[in-house]
C-alpha cells in the first residue's frame, strides 16, 4: 500500500501520483549530459490492524498496533516570496499534525527542498526557529535542507514524518568527525532512533563535509566525499546499524564529477545500498556532496522450527 512518493530530477513535467498520496517533485538544478530521474515509493504491507486516514490531499495518517504515524508533503505552498512560502509550510504543517491527533514534539524526520538555497537558507532557518520556539520544541528531528528546482512557482517543498512512538524515547547520535548542527545554527540532530511496530528505525540527517568547528572543509572533491562518507558510516555504526540495514538513502551532488567520485567510492569500498540521486546545490556554496539514509532492523525475535 503506497504512502508517499519522491521524484528527483524529472526533466519535464512530473510523474503524477494519485492525489491522496503525498508526493514531492524535485528537479535537478544543474543540467547533466544524460537525463536522470530517480523515483521512490514508500509503502506498508497492510494487515488487519492497519487503519489509513486521508484527512486531505497531501496527508496520510495511519495507525498500527496502537502506534499513530503521519506523513505530510507540500509541493506547492502559498505565497509570492520565499519567506511567505516557508511560513505557509509551517502553518499548514501545524494544522495538519493537529488534524492527525499528534503534536509537533512527535515530528521525527523532515526534508526541505529549497530553490536558490544559497540565498534562502538563512531565511528558512529563521522561519523554522520561529515555529520551533512557538512549539516549544526541546527535542529536534533528524532533517535535510537541500537545494532543488521545485515545479510550478514553488520556492520550497517539504516532507515530514511524525509518530507518537517518539514519546517512548528517541535516542540521538553524533559523530566525532563533525560537531552537532545546533553548534553552528540549524536545529536538527545528526541522527535519531525510533522504535515502533517491532522495528528499530535510525534516521541519518543530510550530512556533508563539515568540520569540528562547524566550518566547511576544503580540499579536492574526493577529499570532501571521503570525509562525508566517513562521517555517515560512523553515524551508522554508532547507532548499531550497518550498510546492509539501509532501506533508503538520498545522495546529492553538485556536478557529474562528484557523482562519479561517489560511485567509485562505494564500488571501491564494496558498499551496496539503495540510493536515489539528485544533482543540486548543498546548503553552502562551497559544499559539493551530501548523503542521508534510513536504516531499519526488526526487534522481534522469530522462532524457526525444523
ChimeraX commands (.cxc) that place a marker at each C-alpha (Angstrom):
marker #1 position 0.00,0.00,0.00 radius 0.5
marker #1 position 1.72,3.24,-1.13 radius 0.5
marker #1 position 2.08,6.02,1.42 radius 0.5
marker #1 position 4.41,8.56,-0.17 radius 0.5
marker #1 position 6.28,9.27,-3.38 radius 0.5
marker #1 position 9.53,11.12,-4.09 radius 0.5
marker #1 position 10.68,12.10,-7.60 radius 0.5
marker #1 position 14.13,13.56,-8.23 radius 0.5
marker #1 position 15.46,15.00,-11.47 radius 0.5
marker #1 position 12.33,14.85,-13.60 radius 0.5
marker #1 position 13.38,16.70,-16.78 radius 0.5
marker #1 position 9.91,17.71,-17.99 radius 0.5
marker #1 position 6.53,17.79,-16.32 radius 0.5
marker #1 position 6.06,15.47,-13.38 radius 0.5
marker #1 position 5.46,11.80,-12.74 radius 0.5
marker #1 position 1.99,12.24,-11.30 radius 0.5
marker #1 position 0.96,10.32,-8.20 radius 0.5
marker #1 position -2.70,9.97,-7.15 radius 0.5
marker #1 position -3.99,12.99,-5.23 radius 0.5
marker #1 position -4.32,11.10,-1.95 radius 0.5
marker #1 position -0.66,10.03,-1.90 radius 0.5
marker #1 position 1.73,12.69,-0.57 radius 0.5
marker #1 position 4.48,13.32,-3.12 radius 0.5
marker #1 position 7.44,15.61,-3.68 radius 0.5
marker #1 position 8.63,16.52,-7.19 radius 0.5
marker #1 position 12.12,17.98,-7.10 radius 0.5
marker #1 position 14.06,18.75,-10.27 radius 0.5
marker #1 position 17.82,18.92,-10.75 radius 0.5
marker #1 position 19.47,22.34,-10.63 radius 0.5
marker #1 position 22.47,21.66,-12.82 radius 0.5
marker #1 position 21.94,20.16,-16.29 radius 0.5
marker #1 position 23.55,16.80,-17.00 radius 0.5
marker #1 position 24.61,15.28,-20.27 radius 0.5
marker #1 position 22.30,12.35,-19.60 radius 0.5
marker #1 position 18.82,12.85,-18.19 radius 0.5
marker #1 position 18.40,11.01,-14.91 radius 0.5
marker #1 position 15.23,10.52,-12.92 radius 0.5
marker #1 position 15.01,8.75,-9.55 radius 0.5
marker #1 position 11.65,7.68,-8.17 radius 0.5
marker #1 position 10.88,6.21,-4.76 radius 0.5
marker #1 position 7.55,4.95,-3.46 radius 0.5
marker #1 position 7.28,4.26,0.25 radius 0.5
marker #1 position 4.61,1.91,1.45 radius 0.5
marker #1 position 3.48,-0.61,4.03 radius 0.5
marker #1 position 2.17,-4.13,3.81 radius 0.5
marker #1 position -1.36,-3.65,5.15 radius 0.5
marker #1 position -2.60,-6.01,7.83 radius 0.5
marker #1 position -5.85,-6.30,9.67 radius 0.5
marker #1 position -4.61,-3.86,12.31 radius 0.5
marker #1 position -3.69,-1.02,9.92 radius 0.5
marker #1 position -6.12,1.87,9.57 radius 0.5
marker #1 position -5.44,4.58,6.98 radius 0.5
marker #1 position -6.87,8.10,7.09 radius 0.5
marker #1 position -6.72,10.75,4.38 radius 0.5
marker #1 position -7.84,14.00,6.07 radius 0.5
marker #1 position -6.95,15.93,2.93 radius 0.5
marker #1 position -4.77,15.70,-0.13 radius 0.5
marker #1 position -1.11,15.51,0.76 radius 0.5
marker #1 position -1.53,13.94,4.21 radius 0.5
marker #1 position -1.63,10.32,5.28 radius 0.5
marker #1 position -2.25,9.28,8.86 radius 0.5
marker #1 position -2.15,5.62,9.71 radius 0.5
marker #1 position -2.43,3.56,12.87 radius 0.5
marker #1 position -0.99,0.13,13.51 radius 0.5
marker #1 position -0.85,-1.82,16.76 radius 0.5
marker #1 position -1.68,1.29,18.76 radius 0.5
marker #1 position 1.02,3.46,17.14 radius 0.5
marker #1 position -0.06,6.53,15.18 radius 0.5
marker #1 position 2.10,7.73,12.30 radius 0.5
marker #1 position 1.81,10.69,9.98 radius 0.5
marker #1 position 3.21,11.68,6.59 radius 0.5
marker #1 position 2.86,15.22,5.24 radius 0.5
marker #1 position 4.02,16.54,1.88 radius 0.5
marker #1 position 3.65,20.03,0.46 radius 0.5
marker #1 position 4.96,20.78,-3.02 radius 0.5
marker #1 position 3.05,23.99,-3.80 radius 0.5
marker #1 position 2.97,26.32,-0.77 radius 0.5
marker #1 position 1.15,29.64,-0.99 radius 0.5
marker #1 position 2.96,32.95,-1.17 radius 0.5
marker #1 position 4.86,35.18,-3.59 radius 0.5
marker #1 position 8.14,35.37,-1.63 radius 0.5
marker #1 position 10.32,32.66,-0.13 radius 0.5
marker #1 position 9.52,33.72,3.45 radius 0.5
marker #1 position 5.79,33.65,2.71 radius 0.5
marker #1 position 6.04,30.15,1.25 radius 0.5
marker #1 position 8.23,28.84,4.08 radius 0.5
marker #1 position 5.76,30.30,6.58 radius 0.5
marker #1 position 2.89,28.58,4.75 radius 0.5
marker #1 position 4.74,25.27,5.01 radius 0.5
marker #1 position 4.88,25.53,8.80 radius 0.5
marker #1 position 1.36,26.91,9.15 radius 0.5
marker #1 position -0.10,24.02,7.16 radius 0.5
marker #1 position 2.09,21.54,8.98 radius 0.5
marker #1 position 0.79,22.89,12.30 radius 0.5
marker #1 position -2.81,22.44,11.15 radius 0.5
marker #1 position -2.22,19.03,9.60 radius 0.5
marker #1 position -0.41,17.48,12.53 radius 0.5
marker #1 position -3.20,18.63,14.85 radius 0.5
marker #1 position -5.77,17.10,12.49 radius 0.5
marker #1 position -3.82,13.84,12.78 radius 0.5
marker #1 position -4.16,13.99,16.60 radius 0.5
marker #1 position -0.42,14.40,17.03 radius 0.5
marker #1 position 1.75,17.25,18.27 radius 0.5
marker #1 position 4.91,18.94,16.93 radius 0.5
marker #1 position 7.02,17.08,19.51 radius 0.5
marker #1 position 6.14,13.88,17.62 radius 0.5
marker #1 position 7.97,15.02,14.47 radius 0.5
marker #1 position 10.87,12.66,13.84 radius 0.5
marker #1 position 12.08,13.41,10.30 radius 0.5
marker #1 position 11.86,16.41,7.96 radius 0.5
marker #1 position 13.04,17.25,4.44 radius 0.5
marker #1 position 13.10,20.76,2.96 radius 0.5
marker #1 position 13.90,21.18,-0.74 radius 0.5
marker #1 position 14.78,24.83,-1.34 radius 0.5
marker #1 position 15.11,26.81,-4.55 radius 0.5
marker #1 position 18.23,29.05,-4.57 radius 0.5
marker #1 position 19.30,27.58,-1.24 radius 0.5
marker #1 position 22.46,29.70,-1.10 radius 0.5
marker #1 position 20.21,32.80,-0.94 radius 0.5
marker #1 position 17.28,31.38,1.03 radius 0.5
marker #1 position 18.73,29.01,3.63 radius 0.5
marker #1 position 19.25,31.72,6.26 radius 0.5
marker #1 position 15.64,32.89,5.88 radius 0.5
marker #1 position 14.45,29.30,6.07 radius 0.5
marker #1 position 16.27,28.74,9.37 radius 0.5
marker #1 position 14.78,31.95,10.74 radius 0.5
marker #1 position 11.24,30.79,9.89 radius 0.5
marker #1 position 11.89,27.30,11.26 radius 0.5
marker #1 position 13.24,28.78,14.51 radius 0.5
marker #1 position 10.09,30.89,14.91 radius 0.5
marker #1 position 7.89,27.80,14.76 radius 0.5
marker #1 position 10.18,25.60,16.83 radius 0.5
marker #1 position 10.09,28.31,19.51 radius 0.5
marker #1 position 6.31,28.58,19.22 radius 0.5
marker #1 position 6.02,24.80,19.52 radius 0.5
marker #1 position 8.49,24.85,22.46 radius 0.5
marker #1 position 10.48,22.01,20.92 radius 0.5
marker #1 position 13.29,20.73,23.10 radius 0.5
marker #1 position 13.97,17.64,21.03 radius 0.5
marker #1 position 14.76,18.27,17.39 radius 0.5
marker #1 position 14.10,15.89,14.49 radius 0.5
marker #1 position 16.55,14.47,12.00 radius 0.5
marker #1 position 16.44,16.69,8.92 radius 0.5
marker #1 position 17.74,17.56,5.48 radius 0.5
marker #1 position 17.80,21.02,3.89 radius 0.5
marker #1 position 18.97,20.84,0.30 radius 0.5
marker #1 position 18.83,22.76,-2.97 radius 0.5
marker #1 position 16.17,21.98,-5.54 radius 0.5
marker #1 position 14.17,23.15,-8.52 radius 0.5
marker #1 position 10.57,22.70,-7.38 radius 0.5
marker #1 position 7.88,22.65,-10.04 radius 0.5
marker #1 position 5.41,25.42,-10.79 radius 0.5
marker #1 position 6.14,28.60,-8.79 radius 0.5
marker #1 position 7.22,26.82,-5.63 radius 0.5
marker #1 position 10.34,28.00,-3.83 radius 0.5
marker #1 position 10.26,25.26,-1.18 radius 0.5
marker #1 position 8.90,21.72,-0.86 radius 0.5
marker #1 position 8.52,19.91,2.46 radius 0.5
marker #1 position 8.16,16.30,3.53 radius 0.5
marker #1 position 7.54,15.49,7.20 radius 0.5
marker #1 position 7.08,12.33,9.26 radius 0.5
marker #1 position 5.79,12.06,12.83 radius 0.5
marker #1 position 4.75,9.36,15.26 radius 0.5
marker #1 position 3.56,9.26,18.84 radius 0.5
marker #1 position 6.08,6.45,19.38 radius 0.5
marker #1 position 8.55,9.32,19.85 radius 0.5
marker #1 position 7.07,9.77,23.34 radius 0.5
marker #1 position 8.51,6.38,24.31 radius 0.5
marker #1 position 12.05,7.62,23.80 radius 0.5
marker #1 position 14.14,8.92,20.94 radius 0.5
marker #1 position 17.87,8.25,21.05 radius 0.5
marker #1 position 20.15,10.64,19.14 radius 0.5
marker #1 position 23.61,10.09,17.70 radius 0.5
marker #1 position 26.59,12.29,16.84 radius 0.5
marker #1 position 29.93,11.66,15.19 radius 0.5
marker #1 position 33.34,12.78,16.45 radius 0.5
marker #1 position 34.19,13.83,12.88 radius 0.5
marker #1 position 31.72,16.74,12.91 radius 0.5
marker #1 position 30.14,18.96,15.55 radius 0.5
marker #1 position 26.36,18.81,16.13 radius 0.5
marker #1 position 24.35,21.08,13.79 radius 0.5
marker #1 position 22.96,23.15,16.67 radius 0.5
marker #1 position 26.56,24.19,17.42 radius 0.5
marker #1 position 26.54,26.40,14.34 radius 0.5
marker #1 position 22.83,27.18,13.99 radius 0.5
marker #1 position 20.39,24.74,12.33 radius 0.5
marker #1 position 18.08,22.94,14.73 radius 0.5
marker #1 position 18.28,19.27,13.86 radius 0.5
marker #1 position 20.15,16.20,15.10 radius 0.5
marker #1 position 22.73,14.23,13.15 radius 0.5
marker #1 position 20.72,11.03,13.62 radius 0.5
marker #1 position 17.89,9.67,15.73 radius 0.5
marker #1 position 16.34,6.32,16.55 radius 0.5
marker #1 position 12.66,5.45,16.88 radius 0.5
marker #1 position 11.06,2.15,17.96 radius 0.5
marker #1 position 7.61,1.19,16.67 radius 0.5
marker #1 position 5.74,-1.88,15.44 radius 0.5
marker #1 position 8.57,-4.29,16.13 radius 0.5
marker #1 position 11.22,-2.25,14.32 radius 0.5
marker #1 position 14.16,-0.06,15.27 radius 0.5
marker #1 position 14.48,2.80,12.78 radius 0.5
marker #1 position 17.51,5.07,12.52 radius 0.5
marker #1 position 17.20,8.33,10.54 radius 0.5
marker #1 position 20.51,9.85,9.46 radius 0.5
marker #1 position 20.17,13.52,8.55 radius 0.5
marker #1 position 21.70,15.03,5.44 radius 0.5
marker #1 position 25.43,15.22,6.14 radius 0.5
marker #1 position 28.21,16.90,4.20 radius 0.5
marker #1 position 31.88,17.89,4.67 radius 0.5
marker #1 position 31.62,19.94,7.88 radius 0.5
marker #1 position 34.46,20.23,10.39 radius 0.5
marker #1 position 34.65,20.14,14.17 radius 0.5
marker #1 position 34.05,23.89,14.45 radius 0.5
marker #1 position 31.11,23.89,12.05 radius 0.5
marker #1 position 33.23,25.15,9.16 radius 0.5
marker #1 position 33.10,23.92,5.56 radius 0.5
marker #1 position 36.16,21.80,4.91 radius 0.5
marker #1 position 38.45,22.49,1.97 radius 0.5
marker #1 position 40.16,20.03,-0.32 radius 0.5
marker #1 position 39.60,18.14,-3.54 radius 0.5
marker #1 position 36.13,16.78,-4.33 radius 0.5
marker #1 position 37.49,13.33,-3.44 radius 0.5
marker #1 position 38.60,14.61,-0.03 radius 0.5
marker #1 position 35.17,16.07,0.65 radius 0.5
marker #1 position 33.34,12.91,-0.41 radius 0.5
marker #1 position 35.71,10.83,1.74 radius 0.5
marker #1 position 35.08,12.96,4.84 radius 0.5
marker #1 position 31.33,12.98,4.30 radius 0.5
marker #1 position 31.17,9.23,3.83 radius 0.5
marker #1 position 33.40,8.61,6.86 radius 0.5
marker #1 position 31.03,10.74,8.97 radius 0.5
marker #1 position 27.99,8.99,7.50 radius 0.5
marker #1 position 29.36,5.49,8.14 radius 0.5
marker #1 position 30.43,6.49,11.65 radius 0.5
marker #1 position 26.88,7.60,12.46 radius 0.5
marker #1 position 25.56,4.33,11.08 radius 0.5
marker #1 position 27.98,2.33,13.23 radius 0.5
marker #1 position 27.33,4.35,16.40 radius 0.5
marker #1 position 23.61,3.68,16.00 radius 0.5
marker #1 position 24.29,-0.06,15.89 radius 0.5
marker #1 position 23.40,-0.34,12.23 radius 0.5
marker #1 position 25.36,-1.47,9.17 radius 0.5
marker #1 position 25.17,-0.69,5.47 radius 0.5
marker #1 position 23.07,-3.82,4.98 radius 0.5
marker #1 position 20.36,-2.27,7.20 radius 0.5
marker #1 position 19.88,0.77,4.93 radius 0.5
marker #1 position 16.45,0.65,3.32 radius 0.5
marker #1 position 16.56,4.04,1.60 radius 0.5
marker #1 position 19.03,6.87,1.06 radius 0.5
marker #1 position 19.26,10.10,-0.92 radius 0.5
marker #1 position 22.52,11.31,-2.43 radius 0.5
marker #1 position 23.01,14.92,-3.57 radius 0.5
marker #1 position 25.94,16.07,-5.68 radius 0.5
marker #1 position 26.91,19.38,-7.25 radius 0.5
marker #1 position 28.03,18.03,-10.62 radius 0.5
marker #1 position 28.75,14.87,-12.56 radius 0.5
marker #1 position 32.36,14.75,-11.37 radius 0.5
marker #1 position 31.26,14.46,-7.74 radius 0.5
marker #1 position 28.66,11.85,-8.68 radius 0.5
marker #1 position 31.38,9.77,-10.35 radius 0.5
marker #1 position 33.62,10.11,-7.27 radius 0.5
marker #1 position 30.80,8.87,-5.02 radius 0.5
marker #1 position 30.03,5.89,-7.27 radius 0.5
marker #1 position 33.74,5.00,-7.31 radius 0.5
marker #1 position 33.87,5.30,-3.51 radius 0.5
marker #1 position 31.04,2.83,-2.95 radius 0.5
marker #1 position 32.45,0.47,-5.61 radius 0.5
marker #1 position 35.94,0.54,-4.11 radius 0.5
marker #1 position 34.64,0.02,-0.58 radius 0.5
marker #1 position 32.10,-2.60,-1.67 radius 0.5
marker #1 position 29.15,-0.67,-0.24 radius 0.5
marker #1 position 25.88,-1.87,-1.67 radius 0.5
marker #1 position 22.80,0.04,-0.58 radius 0.5
marker #1 position 19.76,1.59,-2.32 radius 0.5
marker #1 position 20.07,5.28,-3.14 radius 0.5
marker #1 position 18.29,7.96,-5.12 radius 0.5
marker #1 position 20.41,10.73,-6.62 radius 0.5
marker #1 position 19.79,14.35,-7.49 radius 0.5
marker #1 position 22.16,16.97,-8.89 radius 0.5
marker #1 position 21.61,20.04,-6.73 radius 0.5
marker #1 position 23.39,22.61,-4.58 radius 0.5
marker #1 position 24.04,21.90,-0.90 radius 0.5
marker #1 position 23.23,24.38,1.89 radius 0.5
marker #1 position 26.57,26.23,1.45 radius 0.5
marker #1 position 28.13,27.24,-1.89 radius 0.5
marker #1 position 31.44,25.54,-1.02 radius 0.5
marker #1 position 29.88,22.14,-0.25 radius 0.5
marker #1 position 29.66,19.68,-3.14 radius 0.5
marker #1 position 28.15,16.49,-1.72 radius 0.5
marker #1 position 25.57,15.33,0.82 radius 0.5
marker #1 position 24.05,12.00,1.82 radius 0.5
marker #1 position 21.27,10.84,4.14 radius 0.5
marker #1 position 19.71,7.47,4.92 radius 0.5
marker #1 position 17.22,5.39,6.85 radius 0.5
marker #1 position 18.22,2.06,8.37 radius 0.5
marker #1 position 15.85,-0.46,9.96 radius 0.5
marker #1 position 16.10,-3.65,11.97 radius 0.5
marker #1 position 13.45,-5.90,13.40 radius 0.5
marker #1 position 13.24,-6.06,17.18 radius 0.5
marker #1 position 11.05,-9.15,17.06 radius 0.5
marker #1 position 12.75,-12.48,17.61 radius 0.5
marker #1 position 11.47,-15.17,15.28 radius 0.5
marker #1 position 11.37,-18.83,16.25 radius 0.5
marker #1 position 12.29,-21.23,13.49 radius 0.5
marker #1 position 11.33,-24.87,13.91 radius 0.5
marker #1 position 12.69,-27.71,11.82 radius 0.5
marker link #1:1,2 radius 0.2
marker link #1:2,3 radius 0.2
marker link #1:3,4 radius 0.2
marker link #1:4,5 radius 0.2
marker link #1:5,6 radius 0.2
marker link #1:6,7 radius 0.2
marker link #1:7,8 radius 0.2
marker link #1:8,9 radius 0.2
marker link #1:9,10 radius 0.2
marker link #1:10,11 radius 0.2
marker link #1:11,12 radius 0.2
marker link #1:12,13 radius 0.2
marker link #1:13,14 radius 0.2
marker link #1:14,15 radius 0.2
marker link #1:15,16 radius 0.2
marker link #1:16,17 radius 0.2
marker link #1:17,18 radius 0.2
marker link #1:18,19 radius 0.2
marker link #1:19,20 radius 0.2
marker link #1:20,21 radius 0.2
marker link #1:21,22 radius 0.2
marker link #1:22,23 radius 0.2
marker link #1:23,24 radius 0.2
marker link #1:24,25 radius 0.2
marker link #1:25,26 radius 0.2
marker link #1:26,27 radius 0.2
marker link #1:27,28 radius 0.2
marker link #1:28,29 radius 0.2
marker link #1:29,30 radius 0.2
marker link #1:30,31 radius 0.2
marker link #1:31,32 radius 0.2
marker link #1:32,33 radius 0.2
marker link #1:33,34 radius 0.2
marker link #1:34,35 radius 0.2
marker link #1:35,36 radius 0.2
marker link #1:36,37 radius 0.2
marker link #1:37,38 radius 0.2
marker link #1:38,39 radius 0.2
marker link #1:39,40 radius 0.2
marker link #1:40,41 radius 0.2
marker link #1:41,42 radius 0.2
marker link #1:42,43 radius 0.2
marker link #1:43,44 radius 0.2
marker link #1:44,45 radius 0.2
marker link #1:45,46 radius 0.2
marker link #1:46,47 radius 0.2
marker link #1:47,48 radius 0.2
marker link #1:48,49 radius 0.2
marker link #1:49,50 radius 0.2
marker link #1:50,51 radius 0.2
marker link #1:51,52 radius 0.2
marker link #1:52,53 radius 0.2
marker link #1:53,54 radius 0.2
marker link #1:54,55 radius 0.2
marker link #1:55,56 radius 0.2
marker link #1:56,57 radius 0.2
marker link #1:57,58 radius 0.2
marker link #1:58,59 radius 0.2
marker link #1:59,60 radius 0.2
marker link #1:60,61 radius 0.2
marker link #1:61,62 radius 0.2
marker link #1:62,63 radius 0.2
marker link #1:63,64 radius 0.2
marker link #1:64,65 radius 0.2
marker link #1:65,66 radius 0.2
marker link #1:66,67 radius 0.2
marker link #1:67,68 radius 0.2
marker link #1:68,69 radius 0.2
marker link #1:69,70 radius 0.2
marker link #1:70,71 radius 0.2
marker link #1:71,72 radius 0.2
marker link #1:72,73 radius 0.2
marker link #1:73,74 radius 0.2
marker link #1:74,75 radius 0.2
marker link #1:75,76 radius 0.2
marker link #1:76,77 radius 0.2
marker link #1:77,78 radius 0.2
marker link #1:78,79 radius 0.2
marker link #1:79,80 radius 0.2
marker link #1:80,81 radius 0.2
marker link #1:81,82 radius 0.2
marker link #1:82,83 radius 0.2
marker link #1:83,84 radius 0.2
marker link #1:84,85 radius 0.2
marker link #1:85,86 radius 0.2
marker link #1:86,87 radius 0.2
marker link #1:87,88 radius 0.2
marker link #1:88,89 radius 0.2
marker link #1:89,90 radius 0.2
marker link #1:90,91 radius 0.2
marker link #1:91,92 radius 0.2
marker link #1:92,93 radius 0.2
marker link #1:93,94 radius 0.2
marker link #1:94,95 radius 0.2
marker link #1:95,96 radius 0.2
marker link #1:96,97 radius 0.2
marker link #1:97,98 radius 0.2
marker link #1:98,99 radius 0.2
marker link #1:99,100 radius 0.2
marker link #1:100,101 radius 0.2
marker link #1:101,102 radius 0.2
marker link #1:102,103 radius 0.2
marker link #1:103,104 radius 0.2
marker link #1:104,105 radius 0.2
marker link #1:105,106 radius 0.2
marker link #1:106,107 radius 0.2
marker link #1:107,108 radius 0.2
marker link #1:108,109 radius 0.2
marker link #1:109,110 radius 0.2
marker link #1:110,111 radius 0.2
marker link #1:111,112 radius 0.2
marker link #1:112,113 radius 0.2
marker link #1:113,114 radius 0.2
marker link #1:114,115 radius 0.2
marker link #1:115,116 radius 0.2
marker link #1:116,117 radius 0.2
marker link #1:117,118 radius 0.2
marker link #1:118,119 radius 0.2
marker link #1:119,120 radius 0.2
marker link #1:120,121 radius 0.2
marker link #1:121,122 radius 0.2
marker link #1:122,123 radius 0.2
marker link #1:123,124 radius 0.2
marker link #1:124,125 radius 0.2
marker link #1:125,126 radius 0.2
marker link #1:126,127 radius 0.2
marker link #1:127,128 radius 0.2
marker link #1:128,129 radius 0.2
marker link #1:129,130 radius 0.2
marker link #1:130,131 radius 0.2
marker link #1:131,132 radius 0.2
marker link #1:132,133 radius 0.2
marker link #1:133,134 radius 0.2
marker link #1:134,135 radius 0.2
marker link #1:135,136 radius 0.2
marker link #1:136,137 radius 0.2
marker link #1:137,138 radius 0.2
marker link #1:138,139 radius 0.2
marker link #1:139,140 radius 0.2
marker link #1:140,141 radius 0.2
marker link #1:141,142 radius 0.2
marker link #1:142,143 radius 0.2
marker link #1:143,144 radius 0.2
marker link #1:144,145 radius 0.2
marker link #1:145,146 radius 0.2
marker link #1:146,147 radius 0.2
marker link #1:147,148 radius 0.2
marker link #1:148,149 radius 0.2
marker link #1:149,150 radius 0.2
marker link #1:150,151 radius 0.2
marker link #1:151,152 radius 0.2
marker link #1:152,153 radius 0.2
marker link #1:153,154 radius 0.2
marker link #1:154,155 radius 0.2
marker link #1:155,156 radius 0.2
marker link #1:156,157 radius 0.2
marker link #1:157,158 radius 0.2
marker link #1:158,159 radius 0.2
marker link #1:159,160 radius 0.2
marker link #1:160,161 radius 0.2
marker link #1:161,162 radius 0.2
marker link #1:162,163 radius 0.2
marker link #1:163,164 radius 0.2
marker link #1:164,165 radius 0.2
marker link #1:165,166 radius 0.2
marker link #1:166,167 radius 0.2
marker link #1:167,168 radius 0.2
marker link #1:168,169 radius 0.2
marker link #1:169,170 radius 0.2
marker link #1:170,171 radius 0.2
marker link #1:171,172 radius 0.2
marker link #1:172,173 radius 0.2
marker link #1:173,174 radius 0.2
marker link #1:174,175 radius 0.2
marker link #1:175,176 radius 0.2
marker link #1:176,177 radius 0.2
marker link #1:177,178 radius 0.2
marker link #1:178,179 radius 0.2
marker link #1:179,180 radius 0.2
marker link #1:180,181 radius 0.2
marker link #1:181,182 radius 0.2
marker link #1:182,183 radius 0.2
marker link #1:183,184 radius 0.2
marker link #1:184,185 radius 0.2
marker link #1:185,186 radius 0.2
marker link #1:186,187 radius 0.2
marker link #1:187,188 radius 0.2
marker link #1:188,189 radius 0.2
marker link #1:189,190 radius 0.2
marker link #1:190,191 radius 0.2
marker link #1:191,192 radius 0.2
marker link #1:192,193 radius 0.2
marker link #1:193,194 radius 0.2
marker link #1:194,195 radius 0.2
marker link #1:195,196 radius 0.2
marker link #1:196,197 radius 0.2
marker link #1:197,198 radius 0.2
marker link #1:198,199 radius 0.2
marker link #1:199,200 radius 0.2
marker link #1:200,201 radius 0.2
marker link #1:201,202 radius 0.2
marker link #1:202,203 radius 0.2
marker link #1:203,204 radius 0.2
marker link #1:204,205 radius 0.2
marker link #1:205,206 radius 0.2
marker link #1:206,207 radius 0.2
marker link #1:207,208 radius 0.2
marker link #1:208,209 radius 0.2
marker link #1:209,210 radius 0.2
marker link #1:210,211 radius 0.2
marker link #1:211,212 radius 0.2
marker link #1:212,213 radius 0.2
marker link #1:213,214 radius 0.2
marker link #1:214,215 radius 0.2
marker link #1:215,216 radius 0.2
marker link #1:216,217 radius 0.2
marker link #1:217,218 radius 0.2
marker link #1:218,219 radius 0.2
marker link #1:219,220 radius 0.2
marker link #1:220,221 radius 0.2
marker link #1:221,222 radius 0.2
marker link #1:222,223 radius 0.2
marker link #1:223,224 radius 0.2
marker link #1:224,225 radius 0.2
marker link #1:225,226 radius 0.2
marker link #1:226,227 radius 0.2
marker link #1:227,228 radius 0.2
marker link #1:228,229 radius 0.2
marker link #1:229,230 radius 0.2
marker link #1:230,231 radius 0.2
marker link #1:231,232 radius 0.2
marker link #1:232,233 radius 0.2
marker link #1:233,234 radius 0.2
marker link #1:234,235 radius 0.2
marker link #1:235,236 radius 0.2
marker link #1:236,237 radius 0.2
marker link #1:237,238 radius 0.2
marker link #1:238,239 radius 0.2
marker link #1:239,240 radius 0.2
marker link #1:240,241 radius 0.2
marker link #1:241,242 radius 0.2
marker link #1:242,243 radius 0.2
marker link #1:243,244 radius 0.2
marker link #1:244,245 radius 0.2
marker link #1:245,246 radius 0.2
marker link #1:246,247 radius 0.2
marker link #1:247,248 radius 0.2
marker link #1:248,249 radius 0.2
marker link #1:249,250 radius 0.2
marker link #1:250,251 radius 0.2
marker link #1:251,252 radius 0.2
marker link #1:252,253 radius 0.2
marker link #1:253,254 radius 0.2
marker link #1:254,255 radius 0.2
marker link #1:255,256 radius 0.2
marker link #1:256,257 radius 0.2
marker link #1:257,258 radius 0.2
marker link #1:258,259 radius 0.2
marker link #1:259,260 radius 0.2
marker link #1:260,261 radius 0.2
marker link #1:261,262 radius 0.2
marker link #1:262,263 radius 0.2
marker link #1:263,264 radius 0.2
marker link #1:264,265 radius 0.2
marker link #1:265,266 radius 0.2
marker link #1:266,267 radius 0.2
marker link #1:267,268 radius 0.2
marker link #1:268,269 radius 0.2
marker link #1:269,270 radius 0.2
marker link #1:270,271 radius 0.2
marker link #1:271,272 radius 0.2
marker link #1:272,273 radius 0.2
marker link #1:273,274 radius 0.2
marker link #1:274,275 radius 0.2
marker link #1:275,276 radius 0.2
marker link #1:276,277 radius 0.2
marker link #1:277,278 radius 0.2
marker link #1:278,279 radius 0.2
marker link #1:279,280 radius 0.2
marker link #1:280,281 radius 0.2
marker link #1:281,282 radius 0.2
marker link #1:282,283 radius 0.2
marker link #1:283,284 radius 0.2
marker link #1:284,285 radius 0.2
marker link #1:285,286 radius 0.2
marker link #1:286,287 radius 0.2
marker link #1:287,288 radius 0.2
marker link #1:288,289 radius 0.2
marker link #1:289,290 radius 0.2
marker link #1:290,291 radius 0.2
marker link #1:291,292 radius 0.2
marker link #1:292,293 radius 0.2
marker link #1:293,294 radius 0.2
marker link #1:294,295 radius 0.2
marker link #1:295,296 radius 0.2
marker link #1:296,297 radius 0.2
marker link #1:297,298 radius 0.2
marker link #1:298,299 radius 0.2
marker link #1:299,300 radius 0.2
marker link #1:300,301 radius 0.2
marker link #1:301,302 radius 0.2
marker link #1:302,303 radius 0.2
marker link #1:303,304 radius 0.2
marker link #1:304,305 radius 0.2
marker link #1:305,306 radius 0.2
view
